[in-house]
Amino acid sequence: PLAGATTDGPRPIEVDCVTLAGSVGSHGIRRVDFIKMDVEGAELLALRGAAGLLGGPDPPLIQAELCDEHTG
């Protein structure tokens, strides 16, 4: 069975979330050239979390799979 699944149905699990910019910074990554994004409807949230990377002088190339049902 999948993590978090039981015979009684799904149960909530907690996960830590960080922004892309925060993760890059905490790992000491100096430059990001490419971002592949498949976030099932959370595209705007992901882009907001990457604002620090995207607003720089040399922004990365982004490949994204978009989910029309959730983009409004």
C-alpha positions as CSV (number, residue, x, y, z in Angstrom):
1,P,0.0,0.0,0.0
2,L,1.0,3.6,-0.5
3,A,2.5,5.6,2.4
4,G,-0.3,7.1,4.4
5,A,-2.9,4.6,3.1
6,T,-4.7,2.1,5.4
7,T,-7.4,-0.5,4.9
8,D,-9.8,2.1,6.4
9,G,-9.0,4.6,3.6
10,P,-6.4,7.4,3.3
11,R,-5.1,9.1,6.4
12,P,-3.4,12.5,6.5
13,I,0.3,12.7,6.8
14,E,2.4,15.8,7.5
15,V,5.3,16.8,5.2
16,D,7.7,19.7,5.4
17,C,7.4,22.2,2.6
18,V,9.9,24.8,1.5
19,T,10.0,27.1,-1.5
20,L,12.3,26.3,-4.4
21,A,14.3,29.5,-3.7
22,G,14.6,28.5,0.0
23,S,15.8,25.0,-0.9
24,V,18.4,26.2,-3.3
25,G,19.7,28.7,-0.7
26,S,19.8,26.2,2.1
27,H,21.8,23.7,-0.1
28,G,24.3,26.4,-1.2
29,I,23.4,26.1,-4.9
30,R,24.8,29.2,-6.6
31,R,23.0,28.9,-10.0
32,V,19.9,27.2,-11.4
33,D,19.9,26.7,-15.2
34,F,16.8,24.6,-15.6
35,I,13.6,23.8,-13.7
36,K,11.3,20.9,-14.7
37,M,7.9,21.5,-13.0
38,D,5.0,19.0,-12.8
39,V,3.0,20.1,-9.7
40,E,-0.6,19.1,-10.6
41,G,-2.3,22.4,-10.4
42,A,0.0,24.2,-8.0
43,E,1.9,26.0,-10.8
44,L,1.3,29.5,-9.5
45,L,2.3,28.5,-6.0
46,A,5.5,26.9,-7.3
47,L,6.3,30.0,-9.4
48,R,5.8,32.3,-6.5
49,G,8.1,30.1,-4.4
50,A,10.8,30.5,-7.1
51,A,10.4,34.3,-7.5
52,G,13.9,34.8,-6.1
53,L,15.4,32.7,-8.8
54,L,13.2,33.9,-11.6
55,G,13.7,37.6,-10.9
56,G,17.5,37.4,-11.0
57,P,19.8,38.6,-13.8
58,D,20.0,35.2,-15.5
59,P,16.7,33.3,-14.8
60,P,16.5,29.6,-15.4
61,L,14.7,28.0,-18.3
62,I,11.4,26.3,-17.2
63,Q,9.7,23.3,-18.6
64,A,6.3,22.9,-17.1
65,E,3.3,20.6,-17.4
66,L,0.2,22.7,-16.8
67,C,-3.0,21.4,-15.3
68,D,-5.9,23.4,-16.9
69,E,-8.5,22.1,-14.4
70,H,-6.8,24.0,-11.5
71,T,-5.5,27.1,-13.2
72,G,-8.9,28.8,-13.4
